């Protein structure tokens, strides 16, 4: 049997899966690593932790599955986007990586737009506005605040590309992930020498570019020894997590959009041609599909808002879930379902870590509005889910206004496991919602569970399972 290895480098953990040549998941495993928050609004990680976690994860996965390393024919990579990895000439990490959710670069974003000639000029060159999560503002921040580390830097990489460097010894970055650096000419799929010149950043920092399905290197003997895989195994370029996730649920042609319910929330739509939102409220990026593009809107704290509610206000549900060996979110969504639509006027604003789309404001904050004495935990729980879903709908309305016709939504990520939340999305977005029965980051064949949704919703829209098949994420 031939297998393919998918590696997804997340913000809290790395997850590895083995998929056979028919697209069926053989086994999966994950390893967590710490998130550093040295100051409010800052978010960092040690790249070395990503590599140690990945090597440990692969070893454990092979042992769990009984698959020999020599049976793995190829490796695909996906990962958290925008994070800045600074390496010196000896390929040593200069400082902890600044992550996608790091908000320290507001001043740098303003400077970048001025240096390039304004927001319109930057949008014309890169398809996007300067946002605090992107990579270019982090590089400028390093120059402004840590000049000694800036002087040591010889290479700029993204998180998954650092892991691939450890696997193969080869530099590289895919078009989709590179789109989120604010340094790529997205329309022409090449580094923007004009932006680099305006920002006075060295072109020598930037790695070669690949389409997501291209082989970017082969496994080194020392990486083979660290992981249990076979030396020489091909490793593809892969892609950022959102592009790979969209490919995994089949958003590879016009008319199909996806909603990803992870820590962040993403509304994603395929583009056959390059298009830019005139105000750059949506991101215009290269797709993981070679020669194609996508537009997406991002909520910084979608599942993250629900996780915050769970961590601080669901003690009883956590106790019950642990006692019964079940997922605490099952109890919370069941509780939310007992509250009426609209939570009797209670509103939740989900901007707990600032916001991107359609309000690019790192200082935006969340809150409950409209509390009264009738409101219970059930009302508040439902309001959290409704607030997240309506916030995501803001991105869909921008996509609709751009002229793209959407026929169905495909929902993925951890939040997609909830039938109640899927039905809420179908009702609030006004589209049929299609799901897959795997959250492993690649397509597997799935069957319909036959359920349509909660009878508490007034306007039923079909919620069905998707029957599809494709290779491992990033491959």
PyMOL commands that set and color helices and strands:
alter all, ss='L'
color gray80, all
select helices_A, chain A and resi 47-65+69-71+106-116+119-126+135-145+147-152+159-168+175-181+193-199+203-205+221-227+241-248+303-313+315-324+328-337+341-345+377-401+414-417+419-429
alter helices_A, ss='H'
color red, helices_A
select strands_A, chain A and resi 3-9+13-20+25-32+44-45+72-79+85-87+97-98+155-157+173-174+184-185+190-191+209-210+215-218+234-236+239-240+256-261+265-271+283-286+293-299+347-349+367-369+408-412+432-435+463-465
alter strands_A, ss='S'
color yellow, strands_A
deselect
rebuild
show_as cartoon
